[in-house]
């Protein structure tokens, strides 16, 4: 009788492990399918106007992040940084081009967006847009 219990227990454990492996294998096959996802990205670099401090600019950026953009449909992320040559760089990610394009007039009318535009030396501003494709 003990041998039968032992074999039933071992059999049940093997079945559990086999089932778990089959489920895991099924999920990994799902993830290995060629799934193309895209993201619309806006990048740029610029310098600040004479007299605008880094701290003032950081505060303007903080206000933008805490403002309308965080509820903007399609918004993913917004990053800023400064290089050793004094240029500020930014990257804003959207789920698609339409979402990024829809933000532009909102940004231009927003007091925080206007504050940012007023802080920039426009002769230094360079901007690019592209779509990231992650196969």
C-alpha atoms as one frame of an Amber mdcrd trajectory, in Angstrom:
protein
   0.000   0.000   0.000   2.883   2.390   0.805   4.385   1.685  -2.623   1.108
   2.617  -4.307   0.894   5.901  -2.341   4.519   6.626  -3.208   3.952   6.021
  -6.959   0.725   8.084  -6.942   2.558  10.955  -5.224   5.466  10.799  -7.680
   3.048  10.560 -10.615   1.078  13.581  -9.360   4.284  15.596  -8.938   5.446
  14.706 -12.447   2.077  15.679 -13.890   2.193  19.022 -12.044   5.705  19.761
 -13.300   4.770  18.708 -16.853   1.676  20.904 -16.804   3.653  23.884 -15.489
   6.327  23.374 -18.154   3.691  23.139 -20.888   2.049  26.360 -19.709   5.408
  28.143 -19.556   6.378  26.901 -23.009   3.023  28.012 -24.421   3.463  31.529
 -22.977   7.006  31.856 -24.305   5.843  30.826 -27.790   3.246  33.577 -27.582
   5.944  36.138 -26.729   8.224  34.946 -29.525   5.706  35.864 -32.222   6.859
  38.736 -34.406   5.000  41.615 -32.805   5.820  45.082 -34.080   5.272  47.918
 -31.663   6.088  51.494 -32.448   6.599  54.683 -30.503   6.747  58.249 -31.820
   9.710  60.182 -30.450  10.511  63.878 -30.440  14.121  64.778 -29.650  15.973
  68.021 -29.563  18.782  70.068 -28.198  19.002  73.709 -27.253  20.683  76.321
 -25.145  19.045  78.687 -22.715  18.747  82.424 -23.246  21.341  84.582 -21.568
  20.231  85.166 -17.985  18.103  82.008 -17.637  19.607  79.701 -15.018  19.606
  75.919 -15.100  17.525  75.945 -11.920  14.885  78.191 -13.529  14.764  75.886
 -16.535  14.458  72.785 -14.342  11.553  74.409 -12.503   9.822  75.174 -15.822
  10.292  71.541 -16.872   8.950  70.334 -13.511   5.837  72.485 -14.032   5.318
  71.033 -17.514   5.606  67.464 -16.216   3.137  68.164 -13.422   0.746  69.953
 -15.780  -1.390  68.997 -18.737   1.047  66.599 -20.397   0.649  63.868 -17.782
  -3.024  63.485 -18.806  -2.425  63.918 -22.529  -3.637  60.854 -24.484  -0.716
  58.881 -25.899   1.925  60.408 -23.628   4.597  57.907 -22.524   7.558  59.825
 -21.116   9.537  63.054 -21.121  13.252  63.263 -20.353  15.689  66.177 -20.165
  19.409  66.351 -19.584  22.368  68.651 -20.082  25.666  67.859 -21.797  29.135
  69.205 -21.015  28.893  71.783 -23.826  25.935  73.492 -22.146  23.249  72.102
 -24.462  20.014  70.787 -23.004  18.658  67.639 -24.672  15.142  66.307 -24.511
  13.230  63.236 -25.571   9.459  62.985 -25.478   7.804  59.653 -26.294   4.258
  59.164 -27.554   2.279  56.112 -28.537   1.889  57.531 -32.056   2.514  60.602
 -34.234  -1.048  61.868 -33.890  -0.699  62.075 -30.102   2.571  63.985 -30.392
   1.125  66.337 -32.985  -1.956  66.952 -30.838   0.260  68.068 -27.948   2.041
  70.842 -29.891  -0.781  73.442 -29.934  -1.663  72.625 -26.321   1.984  73.137
 -25.308   2.158  76.436 -27.223  -0.948  77.784 -25.448  -0.046  76.473 -22.000
   1.593  79.047 -19.669   4.267  76.463 -18.778   4.971  75.813 -22.453   5.212
  79.546 -23.082   7.615  79.885 -20.144   9.813  77.182 -21.661   9.779  78.772
 -25.120  10.671  82.142 -23.542  13.667  80.529 -21.799  15.233  79.157 -25.006
  17.813  80.622 -27.336  15.932  79.730 -30.537  19.022  80.079 -32.700  20.370
  76.979 -30.935  17.232  74.829 -31.079  17.415  71.623 -33.140  14.512  69.217
 -33.206  13.840  65.824 -34.803  10.979  63.362 -34.896  11.061  59.667 -35.634
   9.194  56.444 -35.049  10.886  53.692 -33.051  10.050  50.218 -34.280  10.629
  47.333 -31.912  10.103  44.055 -33.721
